[in-house]
Amino acid sequence: MKPRSINPASLPEPSGYSHGTLHGNTLYLGGQTALDENMRIVEGGIVEQFRQAFGNVLATLREAGGEPEDLVSITIYLTDIPDYQAHGREIGEVWRELAGPVYPAMAGIGCTALWQPEAMIEILGVAVIPDGRAGGAEPGH
């Protein structure tokens, strides 16, 4: 079984990377910043950037047949940890709105910059999708 790329049509077309790589039942979710469909980082601060970035992660997960409860690990890269912490309650509300009350293993890592200069957050993860659901769209889509 070969790994295959998972690239939802709802996300910007990748060039030189994949939004996700599915190998068996394991989906490796590539880092997502708060890019919208117009290839711009959303405005509104860390809460709105979290909403967009996590929504992008979930779009890839769902394209592969997964659901939020299939997430086993999330890593969040942040350019401003105190800002994220100050908005933790709101970010938690967004998480529960988008993914429900289940939380995988997580890490928050501070960094000086992300790929897009205006990006404040990048989220990547790993999911294990149960038999019968893993696969999603045809290869290359």
C-alpha positions in Angstrom: 0.0 0.0 0.0 1.4 3.4 -1.1 0.8 6.7 0.7 -1.5 9.0 -1.2 -2.1 12.7 -1.1 -5.3 14.2 0.2 -5.9 17.7 -1.2 -9.5 19.0 -0.7 -10.8 21.3 -3.5 -11.9 23.7 -0.8 -8.3 24.5 0.1 -5.7 26.3 -2.0 -4.1 24.0 -4.6 -0.9 22.8 -3.2 2.4 23.2 -5.0 5.4 21.2 -3.7 3.4 19.7 -0.8 0.2 17.9 0.2 -2.5 19.0 2.6 -2.5 15.5 3.9 -0.9 12.1 3.3 -2.9 9.0 3.9 -1.1 5.7 4.6 -3.4 2.9 5.5 -5.7 4.3 8.2 -3.2 6.9 9.3 -3.6 10.5 8.0 -0.7 12.9 8.4 -2.1 16.4 8.3 0.2 19.0 6.8 0.6 22.3 8.6 -2.3 24.7 8.0 -2.2 28.5 8.6 -5.2 30.7 8.4 -5.3 30.9 4.6 -8.7 31.5 3.1 -9.9 30.4 -0.3 -8.3 33.6 -1.8 -4.9 32.7 -0.4 -5.0 35.4 2.2 -4.5 35.1 6.0 -7.8 36.0 7.6 -8.0 39.1 9.7 -9.4 39.4 13.2 -6.6 38.1 15.5 -5.7 34.8 17.0 -9.2 33.5 17.5 -10.2 34.0 13.9 -6.9 32.6 12.7 -7.3 29.6 14.9 -10.8 29.1 13.4 -9.6 29.2 9.8 -6.4 27.1 10.4 -8.2 24.4 12.4 -11.1 24.5 9.8 -8.5 23.9 7.1 -7.1 20.9 9.1 -10.6 19.5 9.4 -11.3 19.9 5.7 -8.4 17.6 4.9 -9.4 15.2 7.6 -13.0 15.0 6.2 -11.7 14.6 2.7 -9.9 11.4 3.8 -13.1 10.1 5.4 -12.2 11.1 8.9 -14.0 12.9 11.7 -12.6 15.1 14.5 -12.8 12.3 17.0 -10.2 10.4 14.8 -7.5 13.0 15.6 -4.8 11.5 17.8 -2.3 14.4 17.9 -2.3 18.1 17.2 0.7 20.4 17.2 0.1 24.2 17.2 2.9 26.6 16.3 2.4 30.1 17.6 4.2 33.4 17.1 2.7 34.9 20.3 2.0 32.4 23.1 0.7 35.0 25.6 -1.9 36.2 23.0 -3.1 32.6 22.5 -3.2 32.0 26.3 -5.2 35.3 26.8 -7.8 34.0 24.3 -7.8 30.4 25.5 -11.4 30.4 26.5 -12.6 31.7 23.1 -10.3 29.3 21.3 -11.7 26.4 23.3 -15.2 27.5 22.3 -14.2 27.4 18.6 -12.6 23.9 19.1 -15.8 22.6 20.6 -17.9 24.2 17.9 -15.8 22.7 15.1 -14.7 19.4 16.7 -16.8 18.7 19.7 -15.6 17.9 23.2 -12.9 15.4 22.3 -9.3 16.5 22.6 -6.3 14.6 21.2 -2.7 14.8 22.5 -1.6 18.3 21.9 1.5 20.5 21.9 1.8 24.3 21.6 5.2 25.5 20.4 6.4 29.1 20.2 8.2 30.2 17.1 9.5 33.5 15.7 7.7 33.4 12.3 5.6 31.3 10.0 5.6 30.9 6.2 3.2 33.8 5.7 4.5 36.9 7.6 1.0 37.8 8.9 0.2 34.2 10.1 0.1 33.9 13.9 -0.7 30.2 14.0 0.0 26.9 12.1 -1.7 23.6 13.0 -0.7 20.1 12.0 -1.8 16.7 13.2 -2.2 13.0 12.9 -5.5 11.1 12.7 -6.2 7.4 12.7 -9.4 6.7 10.7 -11.4 3.5 11.4 -11.7 0.8 8.7 -14.5 1.5 6.3 -14.1 5.3 6.4 -10.4 5.8 5.5 -9.9 6.7 1.9 -12.1 9.6 1.0 -11.9 11.0 -2.6 -10.0 9.3 -5.4 -6.2 9.6 -5.4 -4.9 13.0 -6.6 -8.0 14.9 -5.6 
